[in-house]
Amino acid sequence: MVLGLTLLLVPAWHLWWSDLAAGRAQEHAVARMSDRLDQVRSAEVPAAEGVGEGPPPVTARPPQGELIGIVYVPRFGRDYARPVAEGADPDVLDTLGLGHYPSTAMPGELGNVAIAGHRQSNGKALDLVHTLRPGDHIHVRTAEAYYTYTYRGSEVVAPDETRVLAPDPDAPTADPTERILTLTTCHPRYGATERFVGRAVLTSWRPASSGPPAEIAAAVAATGRT
C-alpha cells in the first residue's frame, strides 16, 4: 500500500513542482522583457497617441530560444502576462511558456503568427484557452508595437494537422490576405490526443512609444515589478 501510494504521489509532486518552477521562470522572464521593452521605449521619441495607421511594423525574428515579446489575454485574468520566445520545442515551452513556430509569420506580418503553449503543466500558459470567446482580445507587445488580435473561434484537430500553421489555414496553398494569430495546445484539457486551435485576426496596432491599449494598461504596468 505504501509503495502504491508513493508511486502515485511522486508523479503528482513532480508535476506540481515543475508547474511551480515554470510559473516562476515565466514571471521573471516577463519582468526582464518588460524592463527591456521599457528601456527601448524611453529611448524613442514619443509617438502620437492612438491606434497606428497603415501597415504595422514587423517584429524582427530572434534566434531560437530568445524572447520576442509578451502576450496579454484579459480573458485569462487581469494579471495574465506570458513571455513568448522563438521556437516551439520542449526546451522553450517547458520553461518560458509560449513558443513561436519558426516557420510562421512574426507579429505584425501578413500571414499566420502561430504560438504554442502547455495546458496542464509547466506554467499552464494556455490552460484557459477554451474560455476565449469571439471578440476577445489577445495583445502581443514587442519592441516595435502593441498588436491587438481579435478572437474569431476555435477548432480541434489531430496532432499532425499542419494546415493550422499555414499562412492562410483556410486556404493553405493561397497567399495570405490577413494578419492572423493562432494558438495551439493539447486537447482535451487533461489529455493530449488532439490539439485545440484558437484563431484571432489583427484588428489594430499602436506604436510601442504610445503606450499600451487601455485594456491592458494595468497588466503592463505590473509586469515590470516582479
C-alpha positions in Angstrom: 0.0 0.0 0.0 2.8 2.4 0.9 4.6 1.6 -2.3 1.4 2.1 -4.3 0.8 5.5 -2.6 4.4 6.5 -3.3 4.1 5.6 -7.0 1.1 7.9 -7.2 2.5 10.8 -5.1 5.9 11.1 -6.8 4.5 11.9 -10.3 2.0 14.3 -8.7 4.7 16.0 -6.8 6.9 16.3 -9.8 4.1 17.8 -11.9 3.3 20.3 -9.1 6.9 21.3 -8.7 7.6 21.6 -12.4 4.5 23.7 -12.8 5.5 26.0 -9.9 9.1 26.3 -11.2 8.0 27.1 -14.7 5.5 29.6 -13.5 8.2 31.5 -11.6 10.6 31.3 -14.6 7.9 32.8 -16.8 7.2 35.6 -14.3 10.9 36.5 -14.2 11.1 36.3 -18.0 8.1 38.7 -18.3 9.7 41.1 -15.9 13.0 41.1 -17.7 11.4 41.5 -21.1 9.1 44.3 -19.8 12.2 46.2 -18.5 13.9 45.7 -21.8 10.9 47.0 -23.7 10.5 50.0 -21.4 14.2 50.9 -22.0 13.7 50.8 -25.7 10.5 52.9 -25.4 12.2 55.5 -23.3 14.9 55.9 -25.8 12.4 56.7 -28.6 10.8 59.9 -29.5 7.2 59.7 -28.2 4.7 58.9 -30.9 1.2 60.3 -31.3 -1.4 58.7 -29.1 -3.9 56.3 -30.6 -4.1 53.5 -33.0 -1.3 53.1 -35.6 -2.1 53.9 -39.2 -1.1 52.0 -42.2 0.7 48.6 -42.2 2.1 47.7 -38.8 5.8 47.3 -38.2 7.0 43.7 -38.3 8.9 42.4 -35.4 12.4 41.0 -36.2 12.9 37.3 -35.9 15.3 36.5 -33.0 17.5 33.4 -32.6 16.0 30.2 -31.2 15.1 30.5 -27.6 15.3 34.3 -27.5 12.3 36.3 -26.3 10.1 38.0 -28.9 7.7 39.9 -26.5 4.9 39.5 -24.0 1.4 38.2 -24.6 -1.6 39.6 -22.6 -5.0 37.9 -22.6 -7.6 39.8 -20.5 -10.0 36.8 -20.7 -7.4 34.7 -18.8 -7.3 37.2 -15.9 -6.4 40.9 -15.3 -2.8 40.0 -14.5 -2.2 37.4 -17.2 1.1 38.0 -19.0 3.3 35.4 -20.5 6.6 35.6 -22.4 6.7 34.4 -26.0 10.0 33.1 -27.4 11.2 31.9 -30.7 10.8 28.1 -31.1 8.2 25.6 -30.2 10.5 22.9 -28.8 10.1 21.5 -25.3 13.2 23.5 -24.1 11.2 26.7 -24.8 7.7 25.6 -23.9 8.7 23.9 -20.6 10.4 27.0 -19.2 9.2 30.1 -21.0 5.5 29.1 -21.5 4.8 30.3 -25.0 6.8 29.4 -28.1 6.5 30.8 -31.6 6.6 28.4 -34.5 9.7 29.4 -36.5 8.0 28.6 -39.9 5.2 31.1 -39.3 4.9 34.9 -39.6 6.1 37.3 -37.0 3.9 39.7 -35.1 2.6 42.4 -37.4 3.5 40.4 -40.5 1.0 39.4 -43.2 0.1 35.7 -42.6 -0.2 33.5 -39.6 1.6 34.1 -36.3 1.4 30.7 -34.6 2.1 30.2 -30.9 2.2 27.0 -28.8 1.8 26.5 -25.1 1.2 23.9 -22.4 -2.3 23.5 -20.9 -1.8 21.5 -17.7 1.9 21.6 -16.9 5.0 23.8 -16.9 3.2 27.0 -16.0 -0.1 26.2 -17.8 0.3 29.1 -20.2 -2.8 28.2 -22.3 -4.8 26.4 -19.6 -7.8 28.6 -20.1 -7.8 28.8 -23.9 -11.2 27.1 -24.0 -12.7 30.1 -22.3 -11.9 32.5 -25.1 -15.0 33.9 -26.9 -15.3 35.7 -30.3 -14.5 39.3 -29.8 -11.9 38.7 -27.0 -8.6 40.4 -27.4 -5.1 38.9 -27.5 -2.4 41.5 -27.2 1.2 41.0 -28.2 3.8 43.5 -27.0 7.1 43.8 -28.8 9.8 46.5 -29.0 8.0 47.9 -32.1 4.4 47.9 -31.2 1.3 46.6 -29.4 -0.6 44.3 -31.7 -4.3 43.6 -30.9 -5.7 40.5 -32.3 -9.5 39.8 -32.0 -10.5 36.2 -31.4 -12.7 34.5 -34.0 -13.1 30.9 -32.9 -11.5 27.5 -32.4 -11.3 24.0 -33.8 -10.0 20.7 -32.6 -7.6 18.8 -34.9 -5.3 15.8 -35.0 -1.8 16.3 -33.6 -0.3 16.0 -37.1 -2.6 18.6 -38.7 -0.1 21.1 -40.1 -2.7 23.1 -42.0 -3.3 25.2 -39.0 0.2 26.7 -39.3 -0.2 27.7 -42.9 -0.2 31.4 -43.8 -3.9 31.0 -44.5 -5.2 27.9 -42.6 -8.5 28.1 -44.5 -6.7 28.0 -47.9 -3.2 26.5 -47.3 -2.0 26.9 -50.9 -3.2 30.5 -51.3 -1.3 33.7 -50.5 -2.4 35.2 -47.2 -4.6 38.3 -47.2 -4.9 38.8 -43.4 -2.7 39.1 -40.4 -3.8 36.3 -38.0 -2.7 34.8 -34.8 -3.1 31.1 -34.0 -2.8 29.5 -30.5 -2.2 25.7 -30.3 -2.3 23.5 -27.2 -3.2 20.0 -26.1 -6.8 18.7 -26.1 -8.7 17.6 -24.1 -7.7 19.8 -21.1 -6.3 16.8 -19.2 -5.1 14.8 -22.2 -3.1 15.1 -25.4 -4.8 13.0 -28.0 -5.8 16.0 -30.1 -4.9 19.7 -30.5 -7.0 22.7 -29.6 -6.5 25.6 -32.1 -7.7 29.1 -31.5 -7.6 31.8 -34.1 -7.6 35.6 -34.0 -7.2 38.4 -36.6 -5.2 41.6 -36.2 -7.7 44.5 -35.8 -5.4 47.3 -34.5 -1.9 48.2 -33.5 -0.2 51.1 -31.9 3.5 52.2 -31.7 5.3 51.0 -28.5 6.1 54.6 -27.7 2.4 55.4 -27.5 2.0 53.0 -24.5 -0.4 50.1 -24.1 -4.1 49.9 -25.0 -6.3 50.8 -22.0 -7.5 47.3 -21.7 -4.1 46.0 -20.6 -2.5 49.2 -19.2 -2.7 47.9 -15.6 -1.2 44.5 -16.5 1.7 46.1 -18.5 2.4 48.4 -15.5 2.5 45.4 -13.2 4.8 43.2 -15.3 7.9 45.2 -14.6 7.6 44.9 -10.8 8.2 41.1 -10.4 
